[in-house]
């Protein structure tokens, strides 16, 4: 174990200061920051004047004081920017020639003691290093990035009131502590493996076959589109990943964040570079990647299953629509057939003529036999008929023949129309689909998927997230009667209990039954119903997949009620549901009463403002509210001249130049780096990251970039993109850009950062990935980039989501993941943003219809609308609660860079 006193002289450092929160002077210091952070108060100025004996000492003491208050440590004299020194000098009203110098080193040390005493901070190097090491060692069990360890140590030092050690000390400490903790974790992973399991994992990086490929790439494979072949192949992939071993045993006791970091490091490598690691480290990293691949495989299975079922249900609905189209023709044909039959039986038809003639003939026969009944004797009959066959009987027989011929004409007409069977079949087609009964058609589209779906239900382990297990019980019932494949299966299990199907709609419950077979289900329809509802409950979270990440049991992620109960009072005060110090019991009834009161007040206010609202019109007949279209006012002539003058003074900037200059000033490029968390070993990381960002953001290929940009190869750009950048790092870089943009005075011309709008934009993607879908709205294959756009006109956060999903759920998720300093409290969205689950937690509970996004307006444009001014008389808030890698680059970084970075450069050129 390294002694505490050795940290400062160790010289072992792996992290640049820019990657951490260690206090330092940044390149870009705004006028607002100078005034807020470096203006000495009158008391401080008087104190410095009293304890010093010269202007130079007074300025040096004030600079040290303000720097210490800002940074928590004393910077070296040459690290203090000249603009800070000049600002403090002017604020203290000292002569222009005054410089911050000390008479001797002893004087400087005495002044530092005074500053520490005034700031109530202790200088205790051993205690600070001991606290930092203890904090890092605890946090290193769950965090792998040295910058994160340094940041947490800084937070603990500030809380303890200790002076922060030098960065080199903390850097060397983080490197050593992380190495020791990681070695312990990796040794534990290796120790929990058998020799056979280690050999199996190490063999993944060996080349097999003549194509030069390894099985290591299979751990990183893309599941592809939700096709039948990919669906079937995914089952084999799940079985192969499971056959590598038991990751739960290997990684027992290892924090999930640590596993994710190790897996990310392994995934960023290929088989060749992974062989450069030691064997012990290599097998542990592959084990973590195998664990993530196992979870990802189950995520892919569940996602593909849901997509396949959604596609099949869509085809069943389309088939129903086609049947309805065909039904129109059948109905018209049946109407024609009915007309033909009516013509046979109407007054002029043959059936009516035959009936009239048969009636007349029968009347003559009855007249001849009048007076006879069933009890008349044979002698009476013979006497009446004169002992021979009477013509009356012949008339009766002829009448029956005529009647039979009339009926025969009807039968002939039916035969001419195709026969009774054809008529009944057409009638069945119409009657079977007279409603929205697409469910009866679903089973026909699942024939090819049925075996794979049953197999996958054996591979993955679904579990209910609530006490309602009806769908999973029905799945077990279907699997119990999977073979032999009969047309009907009993509706009771082996225990005699009736299978529960109350979760299904009335349509489904009619479809799975056959009146001719009581006590049985129609097997095909029952299986289709079970698979359909299984996919539905996977999407809604009512069914989870054991070992999955995206489909994990959400109920296990909830805080225990004891912790919730302890935090509830503070939370209620924070959201304004209780006043500070109020001890009223707040339960469900109190919440309902509070929301009812707010809703009543909001409704009353809306009613009261309606007569004065010129934009809202409520139809008195239908009660439907309508918004009148706004007409923008043209810009004033003076505003147009001002805009032209500003543009004439602005220098022209290239996109690559904008990316490079913002990277220099904002330093967002420091967010990129190897998955290990170390500093990049690149010769020029700044240039490499800037060019890679430009290339990926403009959707160029690496080969195209290498042909047009000197001194860079396609391989170098590919390595930077694949191994040094992730979606999380892109979001961190985006956060830096947003924070820098929010500090510009120009951004405040449009808003104050409290309002945002959310909407999606279609983006093209590669076809062979699970996210790509055909968008009916946009008529192309791809995905939706769902943006949260601040009223400062910059993208705060972007999700990349499939086409066809209801975008409302991503409103909350985007707000939760927005790590920038711009935290909006009001969100405007279109109809895609309106959803009960989204607005239920909102205190006001009513959505706000904001207009779609517009290009960033000119600050001089009087007609430029602001999101929070879209409908000033009817604002209603939604309170905030808190693939294709190329597309992520374009959406997350390069897209938002163009406009805001241009503004930063324009502001910089103006002398800000």
GULUM-621893 format. One line per 8 residues: for each residue x, y, z of C-alpha. Coordinates in steps of 0.001 Angstrom, whole numbers, plus 500000, padded with zeros to 6 digits. Example, Ala and Ser with C-alpha at 12.3 -4.5 7.8 and 13.67 -1.06 7.14 Angstrom:
REM residues 2
512300 495500 507800; 513670 498940 507140;
***
This chain:
REM residues 912
500000 500000 500000; 501371 503402 499065; 501986 505777 501947; 499816 508902 501999; 502823 511170 501765; 503949 509551 498510; 500992 510712 496398; 502363 514129 495514;
505703 512817 494244; 504438 509698 492508; 504022 511366 489133; 501564 508668 488040; 498770 510509 486232; 496345 509398 483586; 493668 512108 483508; 493831 515649 482178;
492420 518335 484423; 489914 519346 481738; 488095 516010 482160; 487398 516674 485830; 485597 519212 487983; 488856 520298 489547; 488609 524090 489871; 490586 525982 487275;
490343 529063 485118; 488708 528292 481793; 489599 529918 478524; 486184 531518 478149; 485238 533775 481079; 482169 535884 480477; 481558 539356 481829; 478750 537966 483952;
481117 535462 485607; 483663 538183 486312; 481071 540354 488048; 479481 537514 490007; 482599 535607 491056; 485469 538112 491205; 483984 541375 492459; 485384 542104 495974;
482799 543285 498442; 483342 546552 500272; 484113 544640 503470; 486709 542490 501668; 488329 545530 500074; 488594 547333 503430; 489981 544212 505109; 492670 543782 502440;
493646 547438 502692; 493997 547205 506474; 496160 544070 506627; 498526 544935 503742; 501206 547607 503441; 501214 548271 499676; 498989 548337 496625; 500820 545288 495181;
500206 543266 498338; 496580 544405 498491; 495953 543300 494904; 497757 539984 495472; 495675 539313 498589; 492376 540161 496868; 493232 538006 493832; 494151 535116 496141;
490941 535596 498156; 488586 535656 495146; 490431 532779 493479; 490247 530712 496665; 486535 531454 497085; 485964 530350 493503; 488273 527338 493373; 488847 526084 496909;
492615 526158 496402; 495355 528648 495569; 496279 528756 491870; 499796 529520 490763; 500349 533163 489888; 500876 532452 486187; 497620 530456 486019; 495457 533475 486951;
494183 535066 483691; 495173 538677 483109; 491524 539655 482667; 490765 538430 486213; 493692 540376 487684; 492703 543506 485758; 489061 543175 486809; 489969 542835 490512;
492377 545788 490237; 489702 548027 488762; 487125 546838 491317; 489550 547702 494140; 490267 551086 492516; 494037 550535 492475; 496456 552308 490089; 496836 550867 486599;
500499 549932 487093; 499762 547778 490145; 500791 544081 489871; 499919 541245 492268; 503346 540420 493720; 504628 539300 497125; 507725 540630 498874; 508765 537086 499829;
507572 533514 500025; 506912 533957 503744; 504580 536867 502950; 502682 534740 500443; 502272 531938 502976; 501033 534398 505623; 498465 535812 503194; 497249 532296 502393;
496734 531636 506090; 494628 534799 506333; 492520 533745 503335; 491947 530257 504795; 490930 531772 508119; 488529 534170 506441; 486999 531365 504327; 486883 529021 507364;
488819 526284 505604; 491465 524068 507230; 494778 523300 505619; 495542 519723 506609; 497320 517884 503833; 497439 514413 505424; 493759 514570 506451; 492719 515769 502988;
494684 513001 501257; 493358 510375 503664; 489756 511485 503075; 490281 511599 499303; 491798 508101 499239; 489044 506636 501411; 486375 508217 499192; 488024 507031 495995;
488443 503494 497300; 484760 503276 498201; 483552 504783 494942; 486018 502791 492786; 483914 499718 493520; 481163 501150 491312; 482925 503745 489142; 485771 503171 486716;
486511 506587 485254; 489349 508356 487147; 487694 511702 486497; 484592 510505 488382; 486730 509421 491340; 488462 512798 491447; 485147 514661 491234; 483600 512722 494126;
486734 513248 496232; 486516 516984 495529; 482913 517029 496726; 483803 515274 499971; 486760 517612 500607; 484564 520672 500172; 481933 519213 502524; 484637 518573 505139;
485970 522135 504866; 489445 520981 503823; 491668 522670 501307; 491841 520795 498030; 495210 519115 497307; 496970 519743 494034; 495524 518085 490980; 498611 515972 490373;
498175 514473 493838; 494540 513545 493246; 495344 512289 489735; 498061 509925 490910; 495869 508788 493796; 492914 508029 491502; 495169 506053 489159; 496631 503890 491904;
493386 503330 493839; 491489 502453 490697; 494190 500012 489648; 494149 498277 493009; 490351 498048 493211; 490046 496896 489600; 492650 494207 490132; 490703 492922 493141;
487451 492887 491145; 489010 491218 488088; 490755 488641 490279; 487419 487835 491881; 485799 487396 488468; 488579 485063 487335; 488435 483120 490597; 484737 482375 490199;
485325 480776 486774; 486207 477198 486092; 489200 476402 483902; 486885 475259 481137; 484929 478531 481243; 488136 480576 481099; 489353 478577 478129; 486009 479023 476374;
486119 482798 476777; 489758 483143 475799; 489070 481083 472701; 486618 483701 471438; 489479 485894 470185; 491117 483081 468198; 490657 483042 464430; 488532 480176 463133;
488112 479182 459505; 489686 480702 456430; 487797 484004 456532; 489934 485348 459387; 486941 485989 461661; 486575 485261 465361; 483627 484471 467589; 484422 487592 469617;
482487 489702 467103; 479403 487570 467743; 479207 489129 471218; 478729 492513 469534; 476461 491439 466679; 473599 493602 465463; 470277 491709 465651; 469193 493169 462316;
465655 493936 461251; 462673 492110 462703; 462496 489546 459895; 461649 485846 460240; 465208 484732 459444; 466712 487154 461962; 464092 486114 464484; 465075 482476 464065;
468807 483273 464137; 468393 485284 467330; 467163 482178 469125; 470404 480400 468243; 472397 483432 469370; 470681 483446 472785; 471441 479757 473222; 475086 480320 472195;
475573 483215 474616; 473970 481220 477439; 476317 478338 476617; 479381 480442 477417; 478715 480112 481134; 476897 481701 484035; 477734 485443 484192; 475641 485858 487349;
478102 483601 489175; 481186 485268 487661; 480038 488800 488469; 478533 488163 491882; 479008 491222 494076; 480333 493419 491230; 478471 496716 490757; 476444 496890 487558;
478073 500199 486621; 481485 498570 486912; 480375 495677 484715; 479073 498143 482138; 482404 500004 482118; 484433 496813 481704; 482069 495602 478986; 482342 498942 477199;
486107 498719 477286; 486016 495214 475793; 483427 496177 473182; 485555 499091 471989; 488343 496643 471091; 488635 494033 468390; 490112 490573 468753; 493593 491754 467717;
493901 494641 470175; 492302 492607 472962; 495191 490142 472723; 497501 492968 473833; 495921 492736 477301; 497227 490304 479877; 495410 487002 479868; 493879 487541 483295;
492536 491001 482411; 491379 489837 478991; 489257 486969 480318; 487633 489222 482935; 486762 491895 480362; 485316 489296 477987; 483278 487904 480884; 481736 491335 481471;
481048 491723 477758; 479447 488264 477701; 477183 489315 480575; 476118 492443 478683; 475673 490406 475487; 473441 488022 477406; 471240 490878 478586; 471312 492543 475153;
470310 489261 473475; 467240 489034 475696; 466444 492679 475026; 466712 491992 471301; 464521 488894 471567; 461796 490772 473428; 462025 493784 471102; 461945 491660 467963;
459067 489599 469359; 457064 492775 470016; 457904 494165 466581; 456982 490905 464863; 453647 490763 466673; 452954 494414 465874; 453742 493755 462203; 451495 490669 462147;
448642 492536 463809; 449086 495305 461254; 448890 492772 458418; 445749 491271 459946; 444150 494721 460023; 445236 495331 456439; 443737 491980 455441; 440505 492979 457161;
440504 496234 455204; 441041 494278 451980; 438238 491890 452917; 435970 494842 453510; 436870 496154 450094; 436075 492775 448621; 432937 492569 450753; 431554 495518 448896;
431730 493502 445707; 430220 490445 447433; 427404 492520 448918; 426615 493984 445514; 426624 490464 444043; 424334 489148 446803; 421956 492028 446215; 421822 491061 442519;
421175 487433 443469; 418412 488493 445834; 416847 490523 443006; 416871 487444 440761; 415067 485387 443415; 412536 488158 443979; 411797 488186 440279; 410942 484477 440562;
408368 485013 443280; 406842 488389 442463; 403346 488774 440959; 404480 488288 437361; 407026 485603 438133; 406731 481883 437279; 406408 480857 440920; 403357 483091 441374;
401758 481854 438118; 402335 478230 439124; 400850 478888 442538; 397680 480454 441005; 397176 477593 438511; 397788 474926 441167; 395238 476616 443411; 392584 476568 440659;
393173 472897 439840; 393112 471940 443487; 389793 473786 443913; 388123 471663 441149; 389299 468456 442854; 388050 469617 446223; 384661 470545 444742; 384296 467007 443326;
385036 465493 446697; 382895 467885 448650; 381019 466167 451450; 383547 463369 451938; 385835 463208 454897; 388350 460766 456415; 385515 458663 457964; 383575 458157 454674;
383201 454460 453725; 384490 452920 450513; 380930 452439 449240; 380223 456135 449635; 383419 457031 447750; 382636 454518 444991; 379118 455822 444728; 380399 459415 444449;
382994 458471 441818; 380694 456084 439907; 383079 453209 440593; 385970 454645 438486; 388883 457098 438828; 387404 460545 438781; 388866 463413 436849; 389061 465225 440211;
392052 463103 441204; 393763 463882 437943; 393231 467582 438530; 394701 467258 442020; 397784 465454 440696; 398247 468062 437978; 398005 470856 440562; 400735 469299 442679;
402937 468956 439609; 402469 472618 438733; 403332 473624 442293; 406445 471463 442183; 407508 473075 438932; 407108 476514 440515; 409415 475526 443343; 411841 474070 440833;
412148 477465 439141; 413446 478880 442414; 415979 476058 442743; 417085 476601 439196; 417614 480275 439919; 419803 479430 442947; 421786 476930 440876; 422310 479607 438272;
423824 481828 440983; 426403 479209 441996; 424384 476987 444286; 423453 477133 447916; 427004 476450 449168; 428450 479364 447234; 425693 481648 448464; 426222 480576 452072;
430001 481051 451752; 429575 484596 450519; 427100 485352 453281; 429605 483975 455843; 432378 486186 454483; 430223 489235 454989; 428842 488262 458391; 432232 487087 459742;
433821 490516 459285; 430918 492865 459713; 432718 494502 462708; 436319 495402 463512; 437118 491741 464031; 440696 491538 462726; 441629 489132 465503; 440172 486173 463630;
442740 486747 460864; 445875 487032 463028; 446613 483324 463325; 446999 483046 459564; 450014 485366 459687; 451728 483499 462534; 452193 480117 460894; 455903 480628 460132;
456611 482342 463468; 454748 479877 465705; 457590 477371 466279; 460167 480134 466883; 457875 481998 469247; 457334 478883 471320; 461071 478149 471313; 461920 481695 472390;
459375 481533 475183; 461370 478529 476424; 464714 480369 476128; 463727 483583 477906; 462058 483642 481298; 459080 486003 481400; 457688 487026 484768; 454736 489130 485822;
455528 492441 487498; 452254 492395 489432; 449936 489834 490980; 448059 489448 487694; 449602 486400 485984; 446700 485600 483660; 448657 486108 480417; 451597 483989 481546;
449191 481310 482788; 447548 481301 479369; 451018 480985 477795; 451723 477935 479938; 448356 476475 478886; 449212 477006 475217; 452669 475433 475682; 451135 472440 477460;
449029 471713 474351; 451681 472716 471827; 452007 469146 470562; 450295 467369 469035; 448889 470257 467029; 445155 469678 467258; 442412 471962 466029; 440877 472189 469499;
442382 472121 472985; 440531 471868 476294; 439830 475072 478169; 440853 473480 481457; 444303 472600 482711; 445539 469309 484067; 444374 470381 487540; 440842 470902 486268;
441010 474678 486664; 439522 476708 483836; 442048 478777 481856; 441656 482493 482617; 441055 484638 479528; 439308 487610 481099; 442264 489824 480051; 441169 489487 476418;
438635 491672 474617; 435171 490452 473685; 436313 489988 470105; 439108 487677 471190; 436852 485729 473552; 434434 485119 470688; 437209 484117 468294; 438820 481505 470549;
435511 479698 471102; 433469 477432 468822; 429812 476982 469720; 429886 473481 468304; 432694 472499 470717; 431829 473695 474227; 434630 473287 476752; 437347 473752 474121;
439433 476534 472631; 440229 476901 468950; 443964 476196 469227; 445213 478510 466455; 443157 481437 467671; 444079 480803 471310; 447811 480804 470526; 447502 483974 468464;
445677 485665 471347; 448333 484599 473883; 451249 485834 471759; 449466 489111 471027; 448836 489881 474693; 452306 488714 475719; 453814 491305 473343; 451413 493936 474656;
452345 493297 478287; 456056 493294 477451; 455646 496763 475961; 453671 498082 478934; 455951 496542 481573; 453318 494196 483002; 455578 491302 481993; 459365 491436 482466;
462166 489236 481140; 464576 487811 483688; 468160 488665 482753; 467103 491534 480490; 467992 495197 480860; 465362 497094 478875; 462618 494645 479886; 463724 494218 483500;
461215 494204 486346; 460592 497881 487057; 459040 497095 490439; 462433 495884 491715; 463915 499303 490926; 461539 501207 493212; 462753 502615 496501; 461571 500861 499661;
458562 502569 501165; 460540 503406 504312; 462933 505571 502267; 460064 507142 500338; 458229 507981 503539; 461333 509663 504954; 461838 511824 501848; 458153 512573 501226;
457786 515733 503394; 460789 517404 501786; 459529 516457 498317; 456038 517821 498978; 457508 521165 500032; 459748 521228 496957; 456825 520709 494538; 454618 523188 496388;
452081 520747 497783; 452921 521630 501380; 454142 524848 502923; 457488 524820 504756; 456971 523735 508336; 453467 522407 507659; 452798 519093 509424; 449463 518209 507834;
449082 514539 506982; 449277 514277 503211; 447642 511115 501885; 445734 510143 498763; 442640 512070 499762; 444662 515215 500405; 446307 514880 496981; 442949 514476 495241;
441514 517454 497108; 444531 519603 496251; 444466 518728 492549; 440697 519152 492388; 441044 522616 493898; 443778 523586 491458; 441799 522252 488511; 438691 524126 489623;
440668 527333 489992; 442317 526863 486590; 438942 526186 484964; 437426 529260 486579; 440367 531385 485418; 440046 530030 481881; 436315 530751 481858; 436901 534262 483137;
439562 535013 480520; 437617 533539 477595; 435688 536711 476655; 438988 538583 476277; 440768 535762 474441; 440768 536701 470770; 442631 533566 469674; 440305 530946 471145;
436838 530230 469756; 434398 527649 471131; 431701 526544 468697; 428357 527063 470479; 426732 524175 468590; 429383 521474 468985; 431359 522829 471935; 434620 522178 470060;
437376 524714 470852; 439362 526093 467943; 442428 528307 467751; 442598 531049 465226; 445684 531153 463048; 448254 533761 463979; 449490 536121 461353; 453055 537259 461785;
453811 540931 461507; 456486 541940 459081; 459802 543195 460485; 460315 546902 460798; 462553 548620 458250; 464952 549667 460969; 465260 546063 462170; 466075 544894 458657;
468789 547528 458287; 470237 546571 461662; 470316 542908 460664; 472088 543726 457405; 474657 545824 459251; 475349 543032 461728; 475758 540452 458958; 478130 542764 457087;
480428 542939 460125; 480328 539192 460842; 483243 537191 459473; 482361 534180 457345; 482961 530889 459136; 483237 527396 457714; 481488 524523 459471; 484787 522789 460209;
486144 526071 461562; 483116 526462 463822; 483578 522948 465212; 487301 523564 465807; 486859 526971 467473; 484085 525782 469779; 486158 522735 470707; 488983 525087 471691;
486896 527550 473685; 484362 525183 475262; 486744 522204 475472; 483997 519680 474724; 486554 517464 472973; 487904 516417 476374; 484732 514381 476861; 485997 511838 474331;
488602 509239 475140; 489317 505521 475503; 486801 503314 477278; 489363 502716 480037; 489005 506336 481187; 492676 507124 480560; 493848 510055 478519; 494036 509266 474778;
497397 508165 473434; 496777 509987 470164; 499416 512345 468787; 496880 515147 468325; 493623 514229 470127; 492153 517710 469645; 492502 517580 465864; 491428 513964 465615;
488244 514500 467635; 487348 517705 465791; 487710 516086 462361; 485852 512944 463495; 482984 515068 464806; 482825 516999 461557; 482903 513821 459447; 480266 511942 461462;
478065 514997 461894; 477967 515636 458144; 477316 511916 457468; 480473 511499 455408; 482220 508155 455229; 485732 507829 456605; 487064 507000 453149; 485505 510152 451684;
486989 512256 454483; 490453 510749 454006; 490376 511623 450290; 489598 515280 450971; 491367 516006 454293; 495142 515942 454432; 497208 514012 456979; 494402 511765 458198;
493452 508206 457248; 490110 506435 457270; 491420 503977 459865; 492419 506756 462258; 488971 508344 462058; 487279 504978 462461; 489276 504192 465603; 488409 507572 467135;
484708 507080 466411; 484462 503449 467541; 486801 503372 470528; 486806 506915 471879; 483166 508021 471516; 479932 506670 472911; 476412 508025 473135; 476997 508953 476786;
480147 510913 475887; 478322 512651 473046; 475623 513729 475502; 478275 515088 477869; 479847 517086 475024; 476408 518350 474055; 475851 519456 477652; 479047 521534 477498;
477811 523221 474315; 474377 523927 475839; 475888 525415 478995; 478226 527650 476987; 475382 528753 474721; 473198 529610 477726; 475853 532056 478970; 475648 534163 475826;
473706 537400 476119; 472402 536820 472600; 470548 533654 473648; 468522 535660 476157; 466979 537623 473306; 464655 534661 472682; 463876 533291 476142; 465096 532640 479652;
465559 528866 479579; 462426 528004 481551; 460429 526760 478552; 461084 524076 475967; 459243 522401 473114; 459404 518724 472152; 458937 517205 468712; 460416 514567 466430;
462217 514634 463079; 462664 511705 460733; 466208 510527 460042; 467441 507909 457598; 469247 504888 459058; 470740 501649 457857; 467987 499210 456940; 469429 496186 458730;
468960 497221 462333; 466246 496683 464886; 465458 500380 465243; 464728 501051 461566; 461062 501067 460574; 458981 502405 457748; 457345 505669 458671; 453861 506106 457252;
454032 509829 457931; 457373 510422 456203; 457173 507578 453664; 460730 506390 454301; 462678 503911 456395; 464534 505208 459428; 463916 506470 462937; 462709 509543 464789;
465093 511991 466428; 462981 513347 469285; 464329 516746 470359; 463820 518897 473424; 464396 522437 472141; 464858 525186 474708; 463433 528667 474251; 467104 529646 474001;
466936 527900 470610; 469270 525004 471266; 468632 521254 471562; 468851 520236 475219; 468542 516508 474642; 467713 514133 471821; 466340 510610 471836; 466530 508341 468831;
463303 506317 468816; 461521 503996 466364; 458852 505253 464013; 455302 504695 465169; 455886 504908 468937; 453890 507383 470978; 456430 510124 471573; 454871 511426 474782;
456737 509026 477077; 460052 510450 475880; 459133 513907 477185; 459761 512874 480784; 462787 510732 479939; 464417 513572 478030; 463911 515942 480963; 465398 513434 483385;
468463 512877 481197; 469028 516564 480501; 472184 517257 482521; 472691 520845 481358; 472259 523976 483438; 469174 524855 481371; 466315 523142 483195; 462928 524045 481700;
459819 523902 483855; 457272 524122 481030; 457145 521820 478007; 455086 522451 474882; 454247 519541 472598; 451919 518652 469744; 449344 515863 469780; 452123 513233 469933;
453042 514683 473306; 449577 514237 474802; 449258 511110 476907; 447612 510297 480208; 450707 508616 481695; 452741 511715 480840; 450361 514331 482202; 448980 512367 485166;
451904 513372 487440; 451596 516992 486378; 449956 519198 489004; 447911 520998 486349; 447120 517896 484321; 446423 519648 481015; 448656 519594 477922; 449851 522635 476050;
449547 522740 472262; 452603 524597 471019; 453410 525283 467384; 455943 523160 465549; 459584 524167 465583; 460730 527055 463465; 464191 528057 462303; 466105 530179 464772;
464863 533722 464343; 466990 536754 463978; 467256 538728 467238; 466076 541770 465285; 463003 540073 463842; 459969 541510 465580; 457768 538687 464286; 459943 535886 465686;
457790 533870 468095; 459032 532414 471337; 457809 529018 472523; 456494 530461 475772; 454711 533234 473890; 452954 530940 471419; 449613 531158 473211; 450009 533722 475985;
446387 533631 477063; 446092 529897 477544; 449413 528594 478762; 449227 525383 480723; 452357 523791 482086; 453742 520293 482097; 456008 520415 485143; 459342 518687 484644;
460163 515831 487021; 463331 516485 487622; 471169 501613 465935; 472693 503929 463959; 475785 505404 465542; 476115 507855 462660; 472659 509238 463371; 473562 509717 467027;
476622 511750 466066; 474563 513967 463780; 471716 514426 466234; 473615 514678 469504; 476529 516889 468582; 477093 518203 465092; 473495 519296 464542; 473233 521489 467658;
476753 522808 467093; 476041 524647 463869; 473832 527446 465126; 474954 527896 468747; 478652 527646 467962; 478220 530197 465233; 476698 532507 467801; 479568 531871 470201;
482090 532770 467539; 480129 535829 466489; 479998 536941 470109; 483706 536248 470489; 484446 538261 467382; 482505 541155 468856; 484840 541257 471845; 482735 539456 474435;
***
